[in-house]
Amino acid sequence: MEPVYLDNNATTRTDPAVVAAMLPYFSDQFGNASSVHAFGHAVAPALREARRSLQQLLGAASEAEIVFTSGGTESDNAAILSALETQTGRDEIVVTAVEHPAVLTLVDHLESARGVKVHRIGVDGCGRLDVDAYARALGPRTAIASVMWANNETGTLFPVAELAERAHGAGALFHTDAVQAVGKVGVDLKATAIDMLSLSGHKLHGPKGIGALYLRKGTPFAPLVRGGPQERRRRGGTENVPGIVGLGKAAELAAAHLRDEATRVRSLRDSLENGIIAAVGHCVVLGDGDHRLPNTANVAFAHLDGEAILHHLTAAGVAASLGSACASGSMEPSHVLRAMQVAPQWLRGAIRFSLSRDNTSEEIGRVLEVVPSIVARVRASSPSWQAQIASDDPPGTNPSIANPPSTNPPSMEPAL
Ligand SMILES: *Cc1c(COP(=O)(O)O)cnc(C)c1O
């Protein structure tokens, strides 16, 4: 039997229609878009169409606001570094403590190598941003505030439209890493003050190594990659034409599937969570129960070793991940769960299941069949498990736990 793939926040299957759209651009349509002859002319319309598909998915005012990059990491780096260069007299950055390493590793470096002051705003037990602390950190020296739209480990959604307004109130630029949000929740940039947004092809059933930076018209920008005049001089280098075409197709498909994500995928995710909780007990869902991506379930099993659970899941044909793909292989608990101050009994036993439109209810049924015996086995091999459980607070009294999924209202209706 095919394994059940529930690791879509790490990467998604490239949609076969995306692959089909890309193929001609590896063969007949090999031209360089900048060339004046027919070979170049043949690919320019494909780039325009991809840009238009992204503009529509994002609700951007103009296709000129889309800059193609090599992915989410490059877009994040370009946005933050640009702000430091263009915002003269401003040398501080405001981020959250739960950003992706594409942001956190960069700001750590800027802090130690360039003396940039970085404010890392904390979150509560459900992963929600301390908005007051955010507002206090903004000031006349803030170059940019960068807050992710949705967290990759817990799916928690941040109020980025409001946060952008507050950044502007302090005269700062606002960027959002929306790599996990685009294609999963409705985005309408025209209706917000967001200046820059990052997205990545492979998180929305497109190819790897391609992404985009949304750059609102009029936003000052200093390129990260300098070279030829491509992308209106905002990103040098010959365009990755097959990748751009694939990303455009992926954006088109994401817009068409958005409602499925908000309804069917959400209901599969909820039945997975509820099924696991009902079957094994002594587990909780981490993250904001009310404001969360429809596809993400971060389930923590009390006093158990997540690595052991993951190992058994893999053997049973279920692909999931520890708290975060980036933390896998290291013994450090995830920086996100640590920032949430998740109590020790949950910290090591968090498993992230992330679904996509590819998943079926039959697959979720198969997962629910194998989870109880896996958890029983891991508990049986943890000799002190019974004693540890007995000494815990009663379930539900732990402040670091989100609302149980059964109480989730069907919020976040897509705008598209
Ligand atoms: C995956 C991811 C990235 C990195 O995107 P790449 O295209 O792989 O560079 C950045 N931010 C978030 C939130 C992500 O999930």
The ligand as an SDF file (V2000), in Angstrom:
LIG
                    3D

 15 15  0  0  0  0  0  0  0  0999 V2000
    9.2860   26.1590    4.0780 C   0  0  0  0  0  0  0  0  0  0  0  0
    9.2440   27.4950    4.6910 C   0  0  0  0  0  0  0  0  0  0  0  0
   10.1610   28.4920    4.3110 C   0  0  0  0  0  0  0  0  0  0  0  0
   11.2840   28.2390    3.3500 C   0  0  0  0  0  0  0  0  0  0  0  0
   10.8480   28.1650    2.0110 O   0  0  0  0  0  0  0  0  0  0  0  0
   11.8460   27.5280    0.9110 P   0  0  0  0  0  0  0  0  0  0  0  0
   11.1350   27.7570   -0.3970 O   0  0  0  0  0  0  0  0  0  0  0  0
   11.9820   26.0840    1.2530 O   0  0  0  0  0  0  0  0  0  0  0  0
   13.1200   28.2790    0.9790 O   0  0  0  0  0  0  0  0  0  0  0  0
   10.0650   29.7280    4.9010 C   0  0  0  0  0  0  0  0  0  0  0  0
    9.1050   29.9870    5.8010 N   0  0  0  0  0  0  0  0  0  0  0  0
    8.1910   29.0790    6.1730 C   0  0  0  0  0  0  0  0  0  0  0  0
    7.1370   29.4390    7.1660 C   0  0  0  0  0  0  0  0  0  0  0  0
    8.2340   27.7950    5.6390 C   0  0  0  0  0  0  0  0  0  0  0  0
    7.3560   26.8840    6.0330 O   0  0  0  0  0  0  0  0  0  0  0  0
  1  2  1  0
  2  3  1  0
  2 14  2  0
  3  4  1  0
  3 10  2  0
  4  5  1  0
  5  6  1  0
  6  7  2  0
  6  8  1  0
  6  9  1  0
 10 11  1  0
 11 12  2  0
 12 13  1  0
 12 14  1  0
 14 15  1  0
M  END
$$$$
